[in-house]
Amino acid sequence: MVIRAWIGVLAVLVAVSPAAAETWPDKPVKIVLGVPPGGGLDVLVRGIAAELSTKWGKSVVVDNKPGASGLIAAESVANSAPDGYSLFATTDQIYMGNRFVFKKLPYDPDKSFANITIMARAEQFLLANPSVPAKTLPELIEADKKNSGRLAYGSWGDGSPPQLVYETLNKHAGTKFLHVPYKGVAPVLNALTANEIQLSVGSSGVAGGLLRTGKVKALAIAAKKRSPLFPDVPTTTEFGHPEILAFIWFGLAAPAGTPKEIVDKISIDVREIIRKPAFTERFITTPGWTTIAATPAETDEIIKSELPIIRGMITAAGVKPQ
């Protein structure tokens, strides 16, 4: 029995050795993602898979495992062999949000994955119905203090960006914005344009059209840098609230223990693809995102720097693990 166990260990070591990395890939590669077909991440990943298939001369297939806030897909990849043939199209929620929302995770957000890249990112705007008299975040805070508790924001559940943003403001700025939960982003935006609620958040991908037509207005963007698509909108940092960040990013990872040579190769190839002007325009700029193309080390640093901010906002919002 002991001999068999050692044979199994040696087989894995041979499969993922640096020498094996030189001939990788020699069979189809699978990219798992925790969303259904047709959404923004799915479309982006399928575009990358098609490009990688051509570049590598091997099939790169997309495997959708939606549900449970990405836990099903994350667990699947975390438990896969660290040989580069099972990859994970991930989001910031997998690393940061989920650890505060769930009492127990089927993966370790700090140890289960080898980060390959952050592909693209979308910052969230603080949105208001046109009826709100404020034009900027400071004016919104002042308006609430004059008529406390009259403005309501819509969210799509505990731990969602609108709740984190406005409850953090309630704690740090002394506002008293009211929380109205809905069952998704679309119902929130419908309620916002109908003035059922006065506030929420949204990326340029989901709210860009509403911003351009004046159906909603942006009071700030919850980011450190301004959006290249809406450069006239100041950041929360500029307004003196660096503790408020709201975003979504799309990354790519492999199971922990995947050889560095394979991780680096995938990272270089994916970053080359997403920097191509035609690909960027079709799959990143058009949906309203920004190209990041981070290296593995840069991805690690981004997560490390953003985690304390998300932890602080979760605390401010009073989110309890379920």
C-alpha positions in Angstrom: 0.0 0.0 0.0 2.9 2.4 0.9 4.6 1.5 -2.3 1.5 2.4 -4.3 1.1 5.7 -2.5 4.7 6.7 -3.4 4.2 5.6 -7.0 1.2 8.0 -7.1 3.2 10.8 -5.7 6.1 10.3 -8.1 3.7 10.2 -11.0 2.3 13.6 -10.0 5.8 15.1 -9.6 6.9 13.8 -13.0 3.7 15.2 -14.6 4.3 18.7 -13.3 8.1 18.9 -13.4 9.8 21.8 -15.2 10.7 19.4 -18.0 7.1 18.6 -18.6 6.3 22.3 -18.6 8.5 22.6 -21.8 6.1 20.4 -23.7 2.9 21.8 -22.2 0.2 21.7 -23.4 0.1 18.3 -25.1 -3.7 17.8 -24.6 -6.8 20.0 -24.3 -7.0 22.6 -21.6 -10.2 23.4 -19.6 -11.2 26.8 -18.3 -13.8 26.6 -15.5 -16.0 29.5 -14.6 -18.7 30.0 -12.1 -21.3 31.9 -14.3 -23.8 30.7 -16.9 -23.1 31.0 -20.6 -23.8 34.4 -22.2 -22.7 36.8 -19.5 -19.8 39.2 -19.7 -17.1 37.0 -18.2 -18.3 34.0 -20.2 -18.0 36.0 -23.5 -14.6 37.3 -22.6 -13.3 33.8 -21.6 -14.7 32.2 -24.8 -12.8 34.8 -26.8 -9.6 34.1 -25.0 -10.1 30.3 -25.3 -10.5 30.6 -29.1 -7.3 32.6 -29.3 -5.4 30.3 -27.1 -6.6 27.2 -29.1 -5.0 28.7 -32.2 -1.8 29.8 -30.4 -1.2 26.5 -28.6 -2.5 24.1 -31.3 -4.7 22.3 -28.7 -8.3 22.7 -27.8 -9.1 25.1 -25.0 -12.7 24.4 -23.8 -14.9 26.5 -21.5 -16.7 24.6 -18.7 -19.5 26.6 -17.0 -20.2 25.6 -13.4 -22.6 28.4 -12.2 -24.1 28.7 -8.7 -23.4 29.4 -5.1 -21.5 32.6 -5.7 -18.7 30.8 -7.6 -18.1 28.2 -4.9 -18.8 25.2 -7.1 -16.4 26.3 -9.8 -13.8 27.4 -7.3 -13.9 24.1 -5.5 -13.7 22.2 -8.7 -10.4 23.9 -9.8 -8.9 23.9 -6.3 -9.2 20.1 -6.2 -7.9 19.6 -9.7 -4.4 18.4 -10.5 -1.8 21.2 -10.6 -0.7 20.5 -14.1 -2.0 23.5 -16.1 -4.9 21.6 -17.7 -7.6 22.9 -15.4 -7.8 26.7 -15.2 -10.2 29.0 -13.3 -11.8 32.2 -14.7 -12.2 34.0 -11.4 -13.5 37.3 -10.0 -12.5 39.4 -7.0 -15.4 37.9 -5.1 -13.7 34.5 -5.0 -10.7 36.0 -3.1 -12.3 38.8 -1.1 -16.1 39.0 -0.8 -16.8 35.3 -0.2 -14.6 34.9 2.8 -16.7 37.5 4.7 -20.1 36.3 3.4 -19.8 32.6 4.1 -18.8 30.9 7.4 -17.0 28.1 5.5 -15.5 28.0 2.1 -14.7 24.8 0.1 -11.4 26.4 -0.9 -8.8 28.6 0.8 -8.9 32.1 -0.9 -5.2 32.6 0.1 -3.7 29.2 -0.7 -5.8 27.3 -3.2 -4.8 29.1 -6.4 -1.8 30.2 -8.4 -2.7 33.5 -9.9 -2.1 33.9 -13.6 -3.5 37.4 -14.4 -6.2 39.9 -13.8 -7.5 40.4 -17.3 -10.0 43.3 -17.0 -11.6 45.5 -14.4 -14.8 47.6 -14.1 -15.0 50.3 -11.4 -18.4 51.1 -9.9 -20.0 54.6 -10.1 -22.1 56.0 -7.3 -25.4 56.5 -9.2 -28.3 58.8 -8.4 -31.7 59.4 -9.9 -31.8 62.9 -11.6 -34.3 64.1 -9.0 -31.5 64.0 -6.3 -30.3 67.6 -6.0 -26.7 66.7 -5.4 -24.2 66.6 -8.4 -21.2 65.3 -6.5 -20.5 63.0 -3.5 -19.8 65.8 -1.1 -23.1 67.5 -2.1 -24.9 64.2 -1.6 -23.5 63.9 2.0 -24.6 67.4 2.7 -28.0 66.9 1.3 -28.6 63.8 3.5 -27.5 65.7 6.6 -30.0 68.4 5.9 -32.8 65.9 5.3 -31.6 62.8 7.2 -33.0 59.4 6.3 -34.9 60.4 3.2 -32.7 58.9 0.5 -32.7 55.2 -0.1 -30.2 53.0 -2.0 -30.9 49.7 -3.7 -28.6 46.7 -3.5 -28.7 43.1 -4.7 -28.1 41.5 -1.3 -25.8 41.4 1.7 -22.2 42.2 0.8 -23.1 43.5 -2.6 -21.3 46.7 -3.7 -24.2 49.2 -3.1 -24.5 48.0 0.5 -20.8 48.3 1.1 -20.5 51.7 -0.4 -23.5 53.4 1.3 -23.1 51.7 4.7 -19.4 52.7 4.7 -20.6 56.3 4.0 -23.1 56.0 6.8 -20.3 55.0 9.2 -17.6 57.4 8.0 -19.6 60.4 6.8 -22.5 60.3 9.3 -25.1 59.9 6.7 -28.3 57.8 7.1 -29.0 56.3 3.7 -31.7 53.6 3.8 -31.2 50.1 2.4 -33.7 48.5 0.0 -32.7 45.0 -1.2 -33.7 43.7 -4.6 -33.1 40.4 -6.4 -30.5 41.5 -8.9 -28.8 44.3 -10.7 -31.5 44.8 -13.3 -34.3 45.3 -10.8 -32.1 47.8 -8.9 -31.5 49.9 -12.0 -35.2 49.7 -13.0 -36.1 51.0 -9.5 -33.4 53.7 -9.7 -34.7 55.1 -13.0 -38.3 54.9 -11.7 -37.2 56.9 -8.6 -38.4 54.1 -6.3 -34.9 54.4 -4.8 -32.6 57.4 -5.3 -29.2 55.8 -5.1 -27.2 52.7 -6.1 -23.9 51.8 -7.8 -23.1 50.4 -11.2 -20.3 49.9 -13.7 -20.1 51.6 -17.1 -20.9 48.2 -18.5 -24.4 48.0 -17.0 -25.1 51.8 -16.4 -23.1 53.4 -19.2 -26.2 53.8 -21.4 -28.3 55.2 -18.6 -25.5 57.7 -17.8 -25.2 58.8 -21.4 -28.9 59.4 -21.8 -29.3 61.2 -18.5 -31.6 58.6 -16.9 -29.2 58.4 -14.0 -26.2 60.5 -13.0 -22.8 59.7 -11.5 -21.8 61.5 -8.3 -18.4 59.8 -8.1 -16.6 56.7 -9.2 -15.5 54.4 -6.3 -11.9 54.1 -7.4 -8.4 55.5 -7.1 -8.3 56.6 -10.8 -10.9 58.1 -13.1 -12.6 56.1 -15.7 -11.2 56.5 -19.3 -14.8 56.2 -20.5 -16.2 58.9 -18.1 -13.1 61.0 -17.3 -15.1 64.0 -16.0 -16.4 62.0 -13.0 -14.2 62.4 -9.9 -13.1 59.5 -7.8 -14.1 58.8 -4.2 -10.4 59.2 -3.3 -10.4 62.7 -4.8 -13.4 63.5 -2.6 -11.5 62.4 0.5 -13.0 59.0 0.8 -10.3 56.5 -0.1 -12.0 53.9 2.1 -14.7 53.5 -0.5 -13.8 51.2 -3.4 -16.3 49.3 -5.6 -15.3 47.2 -8.5 -15.4 43.9 -10.3 -12.4 42.3 -12.0 -12.0 39.2 -14.1 -8.9 37.0 -13.5 -7.4 33.7 -14.5 -5.9 31.2 -12.0 -4.6 27.6 -11.8 -4.6 25.2 -8.9 -1.9 25.9 -6.3 1.2 24.0 -7.0 1.0 24.4 -10.8 4.6 24.8 -12.0 5.7 28.5 -12.3 6.9 27.8 -15.9 3.4 26.9 -16.9 1.8 29.8 -15.0 4.2 32.3 -16.6 3.6 30.9 -20.1 -0.2 31.1 -19.7 0.1 34.6 -18.3 2.3 35.9 -21.1 0.1 34.4 -23.8 -3.2 35.7 -22.3 -1.8 39.2 -21.7 -0.6 39.3 -25.3 -4.1 38.4 -26.5 -6.0 40.9 -24.4 -3.7 43.7 -25.5 -4.4 43.2 -29.1 -6.4 46.3 -30.2 -9.1 44.3 -32.1 -9.6 41.9 -29.1 -9.6 44.8 -26.6 -12.2 46.7 -28.6 -14.5 43.7 -29.0 -14.3 41.9 -25.6 -13.2 44.6 -23.1 -13.8 48.2 -24.2 -17.3 47.6 -25.7 -18.7 46.0 -22.5 -17.3 49.0 -20.6 -14.3 47.5 -18.9 -10.6 48.5 -18.7 -7.7 46.2 -19.7 -5.4 45.3 -16.8 -3.2 42.5 -18.0 -1.5 42.0 -14.7 1.4 39.6 -14.2 1.1 36.9 -11.6 3.1 38.9 -9.1 1.0 42.1 -9.8 -2.2 40.1 -9.3 -1.0 38.9 -5.9 -0.2 42.5 -4.9 -3.6 43.8 -6.1 -5.4 41.3 -4.0 -3.2 42.0 -1.0 -3.7 45.8 -1.2 -7.5 45.6 -1.8 -8.4 43.0 0.8 -8.1 45.4 3.9 -10.3 47.9 2.2 -13.0 45.3 1.4 -12.7 44.0 5.0 -13.3 47.5 6.3 -16.4 48.0 4.1 -17.8 44.7 5.1 -17.4 45.6 8.8 -19.0 49.0 8.2 -21.9 47.3 6.5 -22.4 44.9 9.3 -22.4 41.9 7.0 -22.5 38.6 9.0 -21.3 35.3 7.5 -24.1 32.9 6.6 
